[in-house]
Amino acid sequence: MDTSKTGVRMIAGICRQMGIEYAVFSPGSRSAPLVIAFSQIAEIECIVIPDERVAGYFALGLAQQTQKPVAFNGQFKS
């Protein structure tokens, strides 16, 4: 599958150029183009976690452990 959204593909490509190795996503129709674009880049490991809060904390912990930035797509809700 491919995404037709040029901007989304550009974001994924820029993230790879900047050294992003991990991307954490919460599933949903709004994030589908991002998941598709990031999953097409072999150098970026995509991790899908259903709960948005857990995904956010997981991404933060991953960044702390690797000492590298982690792409995160999610929305915290109160």
PDB file of N, H, CA, C and O in Angstrom:
ATOM      1  N   MET A   1       0.835  -1.171   0.000  1.00  0.00           N
ATOM      2  CA  MET A   1       0.000   0.000   0.000  1.00  0.00           C
ATOM      3  C   MET A   1       0.886   1.243   0.000  1.00  0.00           C
ATOM      4  O   MET A   1       1.977   1.241   0.572  1.00  0.00           O
ATOM      5  N   ASP A   2       0.417   2.274  -0.631  1.00  0.00           N
ATOM      6  H   ASP A   2      -0.468   2.276  -1.096  1.00  0.00           H
ATOM      7  CA  ASP A   2       1.159   3.525  -0.728  1.00  0.00           C
ATOM      8  C   ASP A   2       0.242   4.662  -0.312  1.00  0.00           C
ATOM      9  O   ASP A   2      -0.979   4.555  -0.422  1.00  0.00           O
ATOM     10  N   THR A   3       0.824   5.737   0.160  1.00  0.00           N
ATOM     11  H   THR A   3       1.817   5.824   0.249  1.00  0.00           H
ATOM     12  CA  THR A   3       0.030   6.919   0.480  1.00  0.00           C
ATOM     13  C   THR A   3       0.219   7.958  -0.610  1.00  0.00           C
ATOM     14  O   THR A   3       1.330   8.167  -1.098  1.00  0.00           O
ATOM     15  N   SER A   4      -0.865   8.604  -0.986  1.00  0.00           N
ATOM     16  H   SER A   4      -1.768   8.435  -0.590  1.00  0.00           H
ATOM     17  CA  SER A   4      -0.801   9.608  -2.044  1.00  0.00           C
ATOM     18  C   SER A   4      -0.526  11.002  -1.474  1.00  0.00           C
ATOM     19  O   SER A   4      -0.466  11.978  -2.222  1.00  0.00           O
ATOM     20  N   LYS A   5      -0.362  11.093  -0.188  1.00  0.00           N
ATOM     21  H   LYS A   5      -0.410  10.300   0.419  1.00  0.00           H
ATOM     22  CA  LYS A   5      -0.141  12.388   0.454  1.00  0.00           C
ATOM     23  C   LYS A   5       1.351  12.728   0.423  1.00  0.00           C
ATOM     24  O   LYS A   5       2.147  12.157   1.168  1.00  0.00           O
ATOM     25  N   THR A   6       1.707  13.657  -0.443  1.00  0.00           N
ATOM     26  H   THR A   6       1.060  14.121  -1.048  1.00  0.00           H
ATOM     27  CA  THR A   6       3.107  14.028  -0.646  1.00  0.00           C
ATOM     28  C   THR A   6       3.738  14.559   0.630  1.00  0.00           C
ATOM     29  O   THR A   6       4.879  14.220   0.945  1.00  0.00           O
ATOM     30  N   GLY A   7       3.015  15.379   1.360  1.00  0.00           N
ATOM     31  H   GLY A   7       2.089  15.654   1.104  1.00  0.00           H
ATOM     32  CA  GLY A   7       3.550  15.954   2.593  1.00  0.00           C
ATOM     33  C   GLY A   7       3.892  14.899   3.620  1.00  0.00           C
ATOM     34  O   GLY A   7       4.896  15.016   4.323  1.00  0.00           O
ATOM     35  N   VAL A   8       3.074  13.877   3.715  1.00  0.00           N
ATOM     36  H   VAL A   8       2.259  13.782   3.144  1.00  0.00           H
ATOM     37  CA  VAL A   8       3.315  12.801   4.670  1.00  0.00           C
ATOM     38  C   VAL A   8       4.570  12.027   4.288  1.00  0.00           C
ATOM     39  O   VAL A   8       5.379  11.689   5.152  1.00  0.00           O
ATOM     40  N   ARG A   9       4.737  11.747   3.007  1.00  0.00           N
ATOM     41  H   ARG A   9       4.080  12.022   2.304  1.00  0.00           H
ATOM     42  CA  ARG A   9       5.949  11.057   2.555  1.00  0.00           C
ATOM     43  C   ARG A   9       7.187  11.904   2.828  1.00  0.00           C
ATOM     44  O   ARG A   9       8.241  11.379   3.187  1.00  0.00           O
ATOM     45  N   MET A  10       7.051  13.218   2.657  1.00  0.00           N
ATOM     46  H   MET A  10       6.195  13.644   2.365  1.00  0.00           H
ATOM     47  CA  MET A  10       8.176  14.115   2.925  1.00  0.00           C
ATOM     48  C   MET A  10       8.544  14.109   4.407  1.00  0.00           C
ATOM     49  O   MET A  10       9.725  14.109   4.752  1.00  0.00           O
ATOM     50  N   ILE A  11       7.549  14.105   5.275  1.00  0.00           N
ATOM     51  H   ILE A  11       6.589  14.105   4.994  1.00  0.00           H
ATOM     52  CA  ILE A  11       7.805  14.071   6.716  1.00  0.00           C
ATOM     53  C   ILE A  11       8.576  12.811   7.083  1.00  0.00           C
ATOM     54  O   ILE A  11       9.557  12.872   7.825  1.00  0.00           O
ATOM     55  N   ALA A  12       8.139  11.679   6.569  1.00  0.00           N
ATOM     56  H   ALA A  12       7.343  11.629   5.967  1.00  0.00           H
ATOM     57  CA  ALA A  12       8.822  10.415   6.855  1.00  0.00           C
ATOM     58  C   ALA A  12      10.261  10.443   6.338  1.00  0.00           C
ATOM     59  O   ALA A  12      11.177   9.993   7.026  1.00  0.00           O
ATOM     60  N   GLY A  13      10.457  10.965   5.145  1.00  0.00           N
ATOM     61  H   GLY A  13       9.712  11.331   4.586  1.00  0.00           H
ATOM     62  CA  GLY A  13      11.799  11.050   4.575  1.00  0.00           C
ATOM     63  C   GLY A  13      12.709  11.977   5.362  1.00  0.00           C
ATOM     64  O   GLY A  13      13.882  11.667   5.569  1.00  0.00           O
ATOM     65  N   ILE A  14      12.184  13.101   5.799  1.00  0.00           N
ATOM     66  H   ILE A  14      11.231  13.352   5.630  1.00  0.00           H
ATOM     67  CA  ILE A  14      12.968  14.045   6.600  1.00  0.00           C
ATOM     68  C   ILE A  14      13.338  13.420   7.933  1.00  0.00           C
ATOM     69  O   ILE A  14      14.462  13.575   8.410  1.00  0.00           O
ATOM     70  N   CYS A  15      12.386  12.712   8.534  1.00  0.00           N
ATOM     71  H   CYS A  15      11.473  12.586   8.147  1.00  0.00           H
ATOM     72  CA  CYS A  15      12.685  12.035   9.801  1.00  0.00           C
ATOM     73  C   CYS A  15      13.831  11.048   9.629  1.00  0.00           C
ATOM     74  O   CYS A  15      14.703  10.958  10.494  1.00  0.00           O
ATOM     75  N   ARG A  16      13.842  10.315   8.537  1.00  0.00           N
ATOM     76  H   ARG A  16      13.135  10.387   7.834  1.00  0.00           H
ATOM     77  CA  ARG A  16      14.939   9.367   8.289  1.00  0.00           C
ATOM     78  C   ARG A  16      16.253  10.104   8.095  1.00  0.00           C
ATOM     79  O   ARG A  16      17.286   9.677   8.611  1.00  0.00           O
ATOM     80  N   GLN A  17      16.224  11.204   7.357  1.00  0.00           N
ATOM     81  H   GLN A  17      15.385  11.551   6.937  1.00  0.00           H
ATOM     82  CA  GLN A  17      17.440  11.993   7.147  1.00  0.00           C
ATOM     83  C   GLN A  17      17.982  12.548   8.455  1.00  0.00           C
ATOM     84  O   GLN A  17      19.191  12.726   8.607  1.00  0.00           O
ATOM     85  N   MET A  18      17.081  12.823   9.404  1.00  0.00           N
ATOM     86  H   MET A  18      16.099  12.678   9.281  1.00  0.00           H
ATOM     87  CA  MET A  18      17.482  13.373  10.691  1.00  0.00           C
ATOM     88  C   MET A  18      17.906  12.288  11.683  1.00  0.00           C
ATOM     89  O   MET A  18      18.257  12.594  12.822  1.00  0.00           O
ATOM     90  N   GLY A  19      17.874  11.034  11.258  1.00  0.00           N
ATOM     91  H   GLY A  19      17.589  10.785  10.333  1.00  0.00           H
ATOM     92  CA  GLY A  19      18.371   9.949  12.089  1.00  0.00           C
ATOM     93  C   GLY A  19      17.335   9.243  12.939  1.00  0.00           C
ATOM     94  O   GLY A  19      17.691   8.475  13.832  1.00  0.00           O
ATOM     95  N   ILE A  20      16.068   9.485  12.680  1.00  0.00           N
ATOM     96  H   ILE A  20      15.779  10.109  11.954  1.00  0.00           H
ATOM     97  CA  ILE A  20      15.014   8.788  13.417  1.00  0.00           C
ATOM     98  C   ILE A  20      15.080   7.299  13.081  1.00  0.00           C
ATOM     99  O   ILE A  20      15.095   6.923  11.909  1.00  0.00           O
ATOM    100  N   GLU A  21      15.120   6.460  14.107  1.00  0.00           N
ATOM    101  H   GLU A  21      15.108   6.766  15.059  1.00  0.00           H
ATOM    102  CA  GLU A  21      15.175   5.016  13.897  1.00  0.00           C
ATOM    103  C   GLU A  21      13.894   4.323  14.343  1.00  0.00           C
ATOM    104  O   GLU A  21      13.634   3.189  13.940  1.00  0.00           O
ATOM    105  N   TYR A  22      13.090   4.991  15.171  1.00  0.00           N
ATOM    106  H   TYR A  22      13.301   5.912  15.498  1.00  0.00           H
ATOM    107  CA  TYR A  22      11.857   4.403  15.696  1.00  0.00           C
ATOM    108  C   TYR A  22      10.698   5.379  15.529  1.00  0.00           C
ATOM    109  O   TYR A  22      10.860   6.591  15.671  1.00  0.00           O
ATOM    110  N   ALA A  23       9.535   4.829  15.226  1.00  0.00           N
ATOM    111  H   ALA A  23       9.404   3.844  15.110  1.00  0.00           H
ATOM    112  CA  ALA A  23       8.298   5.617  15.159  1.00  0.00           C
ATOM    113  C   ALA A  23       7.227   4.842  15.918  1.00  0.00           C
ATOM    114  O   ALA A  23       7.006   3.659  15.663  1.00  0.00           O
ATOM    115  N   VAL A  24       6.567   5.520  16.852  1.00  0.00           N
ATOM    116  H   VAL A  24       6.747   6.482  17.059  1.00  0.00           H
ATOM    117  CA  VAL A  24       5.538   4.895  17.668  1.00  0.00           C
ATOM    118  C   VAL A  24       4.196   5.495  17.267  1.00  0.00           C
ATOM    119  O   VAL A  24       4.045   6.715  17.210  1.00  0.00           O
ATOM    120  N   PHE A  25       3.223   4.629  16.990  1.00  0.00           N
ATOM    121  H   PHE A  25       3.345   3.638  17.036  1.00  0.00           H
ATOM    122  CA  PHE A  25       1.917   5.067  16.521  1.00  0.00           C
ATOM    123  C   PHE A  25       0.803   4.480  17.365  1.00  0.00           C
ATOM    124  O   PHE A  25       0.935   3.396  17.933  1.00  0.00           O
ATOM    125  N   SER A  26      -0.295   5.214  17.438  1.00  0.00           N
ATOM    126  H   SER A  26      -0.403   6.095  16.977  1.00  0.00           H
ATOM    127  CA  SER A  26      -1.555   4.698  17.957  1.00  0.00           C
ATOM    128  C   SER A  26      -2.482   4.581  16.765  1.00  0.00           C
ATOM    129  O   SER A  26      -2.602   5.524  15.983  1.00  0.00           O
ATOM    130  N   PRO A  27      -3.145   3.432  16.608  1.00  0.00           N
ATOM    131  CA  PRO A  27      -3.953   3.218  15.405  1.00  0.00           C
ATOM    132  C   PRO A  27      -5.147   4.160  15.311  1.00  0.00           C
ATOM    133  O   PRO A  27      -5.721   4.573  16.320  1.00  0.00           O
ATOM    134  N   GLY A  28      -5.495   4.479  14.106  1.00  0.00           N
ATOM    135  H   GLY A  28      -5.029   4.144  13.287  1.00  0.00           H
ATOM    136  CA  GLY A  28      -6.643   5.334  13.836  1.00  0.00           C
ATOM    137  C   GLY A  28      -6.597   5.813  12.401  1.00  0.00           C
ATOM    138  O   GLY A  28      -5.546   5.790  11.760  1.00  0.00           O
ATOM    139  N   SER A  29      -7.730   6.244  11.908  1.00  0.00           N
ATOM    140  H   SER A  29      -8.583   6.262  12.429  1.00  0.00           H
ATOM    141  CA  SER A  29      -7.790   6.656  10.505  1.00  0.00           C
ATOM    142  C   SER A  29      -6.948   7.908  10.243  1.00  0.00           C
ATOM    143  O   SER A  29      -6.443   8.090   9.136  1.00  0.00           O
ATOM    144  N   ARG A  30      -6.795   8.767  11.247  1.00  0.00           N
ATOM    145  H   ARG A  30      -7.205   8.620  12.147  1.00  0.00           H
ATOM    146  CA  ARG A  30      -5.997   9.981  11.042  1.00  0.00           C
ATOM    147  C   ARG A  30      -4.516   9.677  10.898  1.00  0.00           C
ATOM    148  O   ARG A  30      -3.798  10.401  10.208  1.00  0.00           O
ATOM    149  N   SER A  31      -4.050   8.611  11.544  1.00  0.00           N
ATOM    150  H   SER A  31      -4.633   8.023  12.105  1.00  0.00           H
ATOM    151  CA  SER A  31      -2.626   8.296  11.494  1.00  0.00           C
ATOM    152  C   SER A  31      -2.275   7.302  10.389  1.00  0.00           C
ATOM    153  O   SER A  31      -1.097   7.015  10.178  1.00  0.00           O
ATOM    154  N   ALA A  32      -3.261   6.776   9.687  1.00  0.00           N
ATOM    155  H   ALA A  32      -4.218   7.009   9.859  1.00  0.00           H
ATOM    156  CA  ALA A  32      -3.006   5.758   8.664  1.00  0.00           C
ATOM    157  C   ALA A  32      -1.993   6.210   7.604  1.00  0.00           C
ATOM    158  O   ALA A  32      -1.082   5.444   7.288  1.00  0.00           O
ATOM    159  N   PRO A  33      -2.112   7.414   7.046  1.00  0.00           N
ATOM    160  CA  PRO A  33      -1.102   7.818   6.047  1.00  0.00           C
ATOM    161  C   PRO A  33       0.314   7.877   6.622  1.00  0.00           C
ATOM    162  O   PRO A  33       1.277   7.545   5.932  1.00  0.00           O
ATOM    163  N   LEU A  34       0.444   8.298   7.883  1.00  0.00           N
ATOM    164  H   LEU A  34      -0.338   8.568   8.444  1.00  0.00           H
ATOM    165  CA  LEU A  34       1.772   8.334   8.508  1.00  0.00           C
ATOM    166  C   LEU A  34       2.326   6.932   8.696  1.00  0.00           C
ATOM    167  O   LEU A  34       3.499   6.686   8.414  1.00  0.00           O
ATOM    168  N   VAL A  35       1.506   6.019   9.164  1.00  0.00           N
ATOM    169  H   VAL A  35       0.553   6.218   9.394  1.00  0.00           H
ATOM    170  CA  VAL A  35       1.947   4.636   9.367  1.00  0.00           C
ATOM    171  C   VAL A  35       2.397   4.031   8.042  1.00  0.00           C
ATOM    172  O   VAL A  35       3.423   3.353   7.983  1.00  0.00           O
ATOM    173  N   ILE A  36       1.640   4.273   6.988  1.00  0.00           N
ATOM    174  H   ILE A  36       0.807   4.824   7.036  1.00  0.00           H
ATOM    175  CA  ILE A  36       1.997   3.744   5.669  1.00  0.00           C
ATOM    176  C   ILE A  36       3.332   4.321   5.208  1.00  0.00           C
ATOM    177  O   ILE A  36       4.203   3.582   4.749  1.00  0.00           O
ATOM    178  N   ALA A  37       3.495   5.634   5.327  1.00  0.00           N
ATOM    179  H   ALA A  37       2.787   6.235   5.699  1.00  0.00           H
ATOM    180  CA  ALA A  37       4.723   6.282   4.855  1.00  0.00           C
ATOM    181  C   ALA A  37       5.942   5.822   5.648  1.00  0.00           C
ATOM    182  O   ALA A  37       6.981   5.514   5.063  1.00  0.00           O
ATOM    183  N   PHE A  38       5.823   5.772   6.975  1.00  0.00           N
ATOM    184  H   PHE A  38       4.979   6.022   7.450  1.00  0.00           H
ATOM    185  CA  PHE A  38       6.956   5.355   7.796  1.00  0.00           C
ATOM    186  C   PHE A  38       7.280   3.880   7.603  1.00  0.00           C
ATOM    187  O   PHE A  38       8.450   3.498   7.629  1.00  0.00           O
ATOM    188  N   SER A  39       6.261   3.047   7.409  1.00  0.00           N
ATOM    189  H   SER A  39       5.311   3.358   7.388  1.00  0.00           H
ATOM    190  CA  SER A  39       6.513   1.615   7.257  1.00  0.00           C
ATOM    191  C   SER A  39       7.215   1.282   5.942  1.00  0.00           C
ATOM    192  O   SER A  39       7.766   0.191   5.802  1.00  0.00           O
ATOM    193  N   GLN A  40       7.206   2.185   4.994  1.00  0.00           N
ATOM    194  H   GLN A  40       6.758   3.072   5.107  1.00  0.00           H
ATOM    195  CA  GLN A  40       7.895   1.959   3.721  1.00  0.00           C
ATOM    196  C   GLN A  40       9.379   2.300   3.792  1.00  0.00           C
ATOM    197  O   GLN A  40      10.111   2.084   2.827  1.00  0.00           O
ATOM    198  N   ILE A  41       9.825   2.826   4.918  1.00  0.00           N
ATOM    199  H   ILE A  41       9.230   3.001   5.703  1.00  0.00           H
ATOM    200  CA  ILE A  41      11.239   3.148   5.100  1.00  0.00           C
ATOM    201  C   ILE A  41      11.855   2.049   5.962  1.00  0.00           C
ATOM    202  O   ILE A  41      11.547   1.934   7.148  1.00  0.00           O
ATOM    203  N   ALA A  42      12.717   1.252   5.364  1.00  0.00           N
ATOM    204  H   ALA A  42      12.967   1.345   4.400  1.00  0.00           H
ATOM    205  CA  ALA A  42      13.266   0.077   6.048  1.00  0.00           C
ATOM    206  C   ALA A  42      14.097   0.446   7.279  1.00  0.00           C
ATOM    207  O   ALA A  42      14.190  -0.342   8.220  1.00  0.00           O
ATOM    208  N   GLU A  43      14.691   1.616   7.278  1.00  0.00           N
ATOM    209  H   GLU A  43      14.616   2.256   6.513  1.00  0.00           H
ATOM    210  CA  GLU A  43      15.570   2.008   8.386  1.00  0.00           C
ATOM    211  C   GLU A  43      14.803   2.463   9.630  1.00  0.00           C
ATOM    212  O   GLU A  43      15.402   2.631  10.693  1.00  0.00           O
ATOM    213  N   ILE A  44      13.501   2.663   9.514  1.00  0.00           N
ATOM    214  H   ILE A  44      13.015   2.527   8.651  1.00  0.00           H
ATOM    215  CA  ILE A  44      12.690   3.103  10.649  1.00  0.00           C
ATOM    216  C   ILE A  44      11.813   1.946  11.112  1.00  0.00           C
ATOM    217  O   ILE A  44      11.028   1.396  10.340  1.00  0.00           O
ATOM    218  N   GLU A  45      11.961   1.587  12.383  1.00  0.00           N
ATOM    219  H   GLU A  45      12.599   2.034  13.010  1.00  0.00           H
ATOM    220  CA  GLU A  45      11.130   0.531  12.957  1.00  0.00           C
ATOM    221  C   GLU A  45       9.839   1.154  13.477  1.00  0.00           C
ATOM    222  O   GLU A  45       9.872   2.053  14.317  1.00  0.00           O
ATOM    223  N   CYS A  46       8.712   0.676  12.980  1.00  0.00           N
ATOM    224  H   CYS A  46       8.685  -0.055  12.298  1.00  0.00           H
ATOM    225  CA  CYS A  46       7.404   1.178  13.397  1.00  0.00           C
ATOM    226  C   CYS A  46       6.842   0.288  14.497  1.00  0.00           C
ATOM    227  O   CYS A  46       6.811  -0.937  14.376  1.00  0.00           O
ATOM    228  N   ILE A  47       6.399   0.931  15.571  1.00  0.00           N
ATOM    229  H   ILE A  47       6.424   1.926  15.669  1.00  0.00           H
ATOM    230  CA  ILE A  47       5.822   0.222  16.705  1.00  0.00           C
ATOM    231  C   ILE A  47       4.412   0.757  16.891  1.00  0.00           C
ATOM    232  O   ILE A  47       4.214   1.966  17.012  1.00  0.00           O
ATOM    233  N   VAL A  48       3.433  -0.140  16.915  1.00  0.00           N
ATOM    234  H   VAL A  48       3.595  -1.122  16.817  1.00  0.00           H
ATOM    235  CA  VAL A  48       2.031   0.263  17.074  1.00  0.00           C
ATOM    236  C   VAL A  48       1.551  -0.170  18.455  1.00  0.00           C
ATOM    237  O   VAL A  48       1.633  -1.343  18.818  1.00  0.00           O
ATOM    238  N   ILE A  49       1.051   0.800  19.214  1.00  0.00           N
ATOM    239  H   ILE A  49       0.985   1.753  18.918  1.00  0.00           H
ATOM    240  CA  ILE A  49       0.522   0.551  20.555  1.00  0.00           C
ATOM    241  C   ILE A  49      -0.872   1.158  20.602  1.00  0.00           C
ATOM    242  O   ILE A  49      -1.019   2.363  20.402  1.00  0.00           O
ATOM    243  N   PRO A  50      -1.908   0.345  20.863  1.00  0.00           N
ATOM    244  CA  PRO A  50      -3.296   0.829  20.785  1.00  0.00           C
ATOM    245  C   PRO A  50      -3.630   1.993  21.721  1.00  0.00           C
ATOM    246  O   PRO A  50      -4.329   2.921  21.313  1.00  0.00           O
ATOM    247  N   ASP A  51      -3.157   1.965  22.941  1.00  0.00           N
ATOM    248  H   ASP A  51      -2.590   1.211  23.273  1.00  0.00           H
ATOM    249  CA  ASP A  51      -3.489   3.024  23.888  1.00  0.00           C
ATOM    250  C   ASP A  51      -2.559   4.220  23.691  1.00  0.00           C
ATOM    251  O   ASP A  51      -1.337   4.076  23.751  1.00  0.00           O
ATOM    252  N   GLU A  52      -3.135   5.397  23.455  1.00  0.00           N
ATOM    253  H   GLU A  52      -4.127   5.514  23.406  1.00  0.00           H
ATOM    254  CA  GLU A  52      -2.332   6.579  23.131  1.00  0.00           C
ATOM    255  C   GLU A  52      -1.423   7.009  24.276  1.00  0.00           C
ATOM    256  O   GLU A  52      -0.287   7.423  24.041  1.00  0.00           O
ATOM    257  N   ARG A  53      -1.902   6.917  25.490  1.00  0.00           N
ATOM    258  H   ARG A  53      -2.825   6.581  25.681  1.00  0.00           H
ATOM    259  CA  ARG A  53      -1.068   7.318  26.630  1.00  0.00           C
ATOM    260  C   ARG A  53       0.114   6.375  26.797  1.00  0.00           C
ATOM    261  O   ARG A  53       1.246   6.812  27.005  1.00  0.00           O
ATOM    262  N   VAL A  54      -0.157   5.091  26.704  1.00  0.00           N
ATOM    263  H   VAL A  54      -1.076   4.737  26.534  1.00  0.00           H
ATOM    264  CA  VAL A  54       0.921   4.106  26.804  1.00  0.00           C
ATOM    265  C   VAL A  54       1.922   4.326  25.682  1.00  0.00           C
ATOM    266  O   VAL A  54       3.131   4.255  25.906  1.00  0.00           O
ATOM    267  N   ALA A  55       1.433   4.593  24.479  1.00  0.00           N
ATOM    268  H   ALA A  55       0.451   4.651  24.297  1.00  0.00           H
ATOM    269  CA  ALA A  55       2.323   4.831  23.339  1.00  0.00           C
ATOM    270  C   ALA A  55       3.223   6.039  23.593  1.00  0.00           C
ATOM    271  O   ALA A  55       4.410   6.010  23.270  1.00  0.00           O
ATOM    272  N   GLY A  56       2.662   7.093  24.165  1.00  0.00           N
ATOM    273  H   GLY A  56       1.697   7.117  24.427  1.00  0.00           H
ATOM    274  CA  GLY A  56       3.446   8.288  24.461  1.00  0.00           C
ATOM    275  C   GLY A  56       4.547   8.019  25.473  1.00  0.00           C
ATOM    276  O   GLY A  56       5.689   8.438  25.285  1.00  0.00           O
ATOM    277  N   TYR A  57       4.204   7.322  26.540  1.00  0.00           N
ATOM    278  H   TYR A  57       3.276   6.981  26.693  1.00  0.00           H
ATOM    279  CA  TYR A  57       5.208   6.990  27.551  1.00  0.00           C
ATOM    280  C   TYR A  57       6.238   6.004  27.013  1.00  0.00           C
ATOM    281  O   TYR A  57       7.418   6.082  27.357  1.00  0.00           O
ATOM    282  N   PHE A  58       5.793   5.079  26.169  1.00  0.00           N
ATOM    283  H   PHE A  58       4.835   5.016  25.889  1.00  0.00           H
ATOM    284  CA  PHE A  58       6.722   4.136  25.553  1.00  0.00           C
ATOM    285  C   PHE A  58       7.723   4.885  24.676  1.00  0.00           C
ATOM    286  O   PHE A  58       8.924   4.621  24.734  1.00  0.00           O
ATOM    287  N   ALA A  59       7.225   5.820  23.860  1.00  0.00           N
ATOM    288  H   ALA A  59       6.249   6.034  23.812  1.00  0.00           H
ATOM    289  CA  ALA A  59       8.106   6.607  22.982  1.00  0.00           C
ATOM    290  C   ALA A  59       9.105   7.421  23.807  1.00  0.00           C
ATOM    291  O   ALA A  59      10.279   7.518  23.447  1.00  0.00           O
ATOM    292  N   LEU A  60       8.642   8.001  24.902  1.00  0.00           N
ATOM    293  H   LEU A  60       7.688   7.923  25.194  1.00  0.00           H
ATOM    294  CA  LEU A  60       9.527   8.775  25.771  1.00  0.00           C
ATOM    295  C   LEU A  60      10.611   7.881  26.368  1.00  0.00           C
ATOM    296  O   LEU A  60      11.786   8.249  26.369  1.00  0.00           O
ATOM    297  N   GLY A  61      10.224   6.709  26.876  1.00  0.00           N
ATOM    298  H   GLY A  61       9.269   6.410  26.875  1.00  0.00           H
ATOM    299  CA  GLY A  61      11.200   5.782  27.444  1.00  0.00           C
ATOM    300  C   GLY A  61      12.186   5.277  26.403  1.00  0.00           C
ATOM    301  O   GLY A  61      13.372   5.117  26.691  1.00  0.00           O
ATOM    302  N   LEU A  62      11.700   5.026  25.195  1.00  0.00           N
ATOM    303  H   LEU A  62      10.737   5.156  24.960  1.00  0.00           H
ATOM    304  CA  LEU A  62      12.575   4.578  24.105  1.00  0.00           C
ATOM    305  C   LEU A  62      13.597   5.663  23.762  1.00  0.00           C
ATOM    306  O   LEU A  62      14.767   5.365  23.522  1.00  0.00           O
ATOM    307  N   ALA A  63      13.158   6.897  23.740  1.00  0.00           N
ATOM    308  H   ALA A  63      12.207   7.139  23.935  1.00  0.00           H
ATOM    309  CA  ALA A  63      14.074   8.013  23.462  1.00  0.00           C
ATOM    310  C   ALA A  63      15.115   8.154  24.571  1.00  0.00           C
ATOM    311  O   ALA A  63      16.286   8.426  24.304  1.00  0.00           O
ATOM    312  N   GLN A  64      14.682   7.969  25.808  1.00  0.00           N
ATOM    313  H   GLN A  64      13.731   7.748  26.025  1.00  0.00           H
ATOM    314  CA  GLN A  64      15.630   8.061  26.926  1.00  0.00           C
ATOM    315  C   GLN A  64      16.659   6.937  26.878  1.00  0.00           C
ATOM    316  O   GLN A  64      17.842   7.166  27.131  1.00  0.00           O
ATOM    317  N   GLN A  65      16.217   5.736  26.559  1.00  0.00           N
ATOM    318  H   GLN A  65      15.256   5.551  26.353  1.00  0.00           H
ATOM    319  CA  GLN A  65      17.125   4.592  26.543  1.00  0.00           C
ATOM    320  C   GLN A  65      18.107   4.640  25.377  1.00  0.00           C
ATOM    321  O   GLN A  65      19.274   4.280  25.533  1.00  0.00           O
ATOM    322  N   THR A  66      17.646   5.079  24.219  1.00  0.00           N
ATOM    323  H   THR A  66      16.699   5.372  24.092  1.00  0.00           H
ATOM    324  CA  THR A  66      18.508   5.106  23.031  1.00  0.00           C
ATOM    325  C   THR A  66      19.275   6.416  22.897  1.00  0.00           C
ATOM    326  O   THR A  66      20.222   6.510  22.116  1.00  0.00           O
ATOM    327  N   GLN A  67      18.861   7.433  23.666  1.00  0.00           N
ATOM    328  H   GLN A  67      18.091   7.357  24.300  1.00  0.00           H
ATOM    329  CA  GLN A  67      19.458   8.770  23.569  1.00  0.00           C
ATOM    330  C   GLN A  67      19.319   9.347  22.159  1.00  0.00           C
ATOM    331  O   GLN A  67      20.170  10.104  21.693  1.00  0.00           O
ATOM    332  N   LYS A  68      18.218   8.968  21.487  1.00  0.00           N
ATOM    333  H   LYS A  68      17.526   8.352  21.866  1.00  0.00           H
ATOM    334  CA  LYS A  68      17.920   9.466  20.139  1.00  0.00           C
ATOM    335  C   LYS A  68      16.453   9.855  20.083  1.00  0.00           C
ATOM    336  O   LYS A  68      15.639   9.307  20.826  1.00  0.00           O
ATOM    337  N   PRO A  69      16.105  10.796  19.211  1.00  0.00           N
ATOM    338  CA  PRO A  69      14.689  11.164  19.087  1.00  0.00           C
ATOM    339  C   PRO A  69      13.860  10.030  18.521  1.00  0.00           C
ATOM    340  O   PRO A  69      14.355   9.205  17.754  1.00  0.00           O
ATOM    341  N   VAL A  70      12.585   9.998  18.910  1.00  0.00           N
ATOM    342  H   VAL A  70      12.183  10.668  19.534  1.00  0.00           H
ATOM    343  CA  VAL A  70      11.634   8.983  18.454  1.00  0.00           C
ATOM    344  C   VAL A  70      10.417   9.713  17.896  1.00  0.00           C
ATOM    345  O   VAL A  70       9.883  10.614  18.544  1.00  0.00           O
ATOM    346  N   ALA A  71       9.979   9.335  16.709  1.00  0.00           N
ATOM    347  H   ALA A  71      10.412   8.604  16.183  1.00  0.00           H
ATOM    348  CA  ALA A  71       8.763   9.922  16.134  1.00  0.00           C
ATOM    349  C   ALA A  71       7.560   9.329  16.862  1.00  0.00           C
ATOM    350  O   ALA A  71       7.510   8.125  17.115  1.00  0.00           O
ATOM    351  N   PHE A  72       6.595  10.180  17.195  1.00  0.00           N
ATOM    352  H   PHE A  72       6.636  11.158  16.990  1.00  0.00           H
ATOM    353  CA  PHE A  72       5.405   9.730  17.915  1.00  0.00           C
ATOM    354  C   PHE A  72       4.179  10.378  17.313  1.00  0.00           C
ATOM    355  O   PHE A  72       4.144  11.590  17.099  1.00  0.00           O
ATOM    356  N   ASN A  73       3.170   9.563  17.041  1.00  0.00           N
ATOM    357  H   ASN A  73       3.199   8.578  17.216  1.00  0.00           H
ATOM    358  CA  ASN A  73       1.904  10.068  16.539  1.00  0.00           C
ATOM    359  C   ASN A  73       0.834   9.624  17.515  1.00  0.00           C
ATOM    360  O   ASN A  73       0.492   8.444  17.586  1.00  0.00           O
ATOM    361  N   GLY A  74       0.324  10.554  18.245  1.00  0.00           N
ATOM    362  H   GLY A  74       0.603  11.513  18.187  1.00  0.00           H
ATOM    363  CA  GLY A  74      -0.736  10.235  19.208  1.00  0.00           C
ATOM    364  C   GLY A  74      -1.280  11.521  19.790  1.00  0.00           C
ATOM    365  O   GLY A  74      -0.751  12.609  19.560  1.00  0.00           O
ATOM    366  N   GLN A  75      -2.309  11.374  20.520  1.00  0.00           N
ATOM    367  H   GLN A  75      -2.738  10.490  20.707  1.00  0.00           H
ATOM    368  CA  GLN A  75      -2.937  12.553  21.114  1.00  0.00           C
ATOM    369  C   GLN A  75      -3.317  12.181  22.535  1.00  0.00           C
ATOM    370  O   GLN A  75      -4.042  11.212  22.760  1.00  0.00           O
ATOM    371  N   PHE A  76      -2.832  12.946  23.480  1.00  0.00           N
ATOM    372  H   PHE A  76      -2.243  13.733  23.297  1.00  0.00           H
ATOM    373  CA  PHE A  76      -3.184  12.689  24.859  1.00  0.00           C
ATOM    374  C   PHE A  76      -4.554  13.256  25.137  1.00  0.00           C
ATOM    375  O   PHE A  76      -4.860  14.385  24.754  1.00  0.00           O
ATOM    376  N   LYS A  77      -5.369  12.480  25.796  1.00  0.00           N
ATOM    377  H   LYS A  77      -5.121  11.563  26.107  1.00  0.00           H
ATOM    378  CA  LYS A  77      -6.720  12.928  26.139  1.00  0.00           C
ATOM    379  C   LYS A  77      -6.861  12.923  27.646  1.00  0.00           C
ATOM    380  O   LYS A  77      -6.331  12.047  28.328  1.00  0.00           O
ATOM    381  N   SER A  78      -7.577  13.903  28.160  1.00  0.00           N
ATOM    382  H   SER A  78      -8.008  14.616  27.606  1.00  0.00           H
ATOM    383  CA  SER A  78      -7.780  13.928  29.606  1.00  0.00           C
ATOM    384  C   SER A  78      -9.217  13.561  29.949  1.00  0.00           C
ATOM    385  O   SER A  78      -9.582  13.528  31.125  1.00  0.00           O
TER     386      SER A  78
END
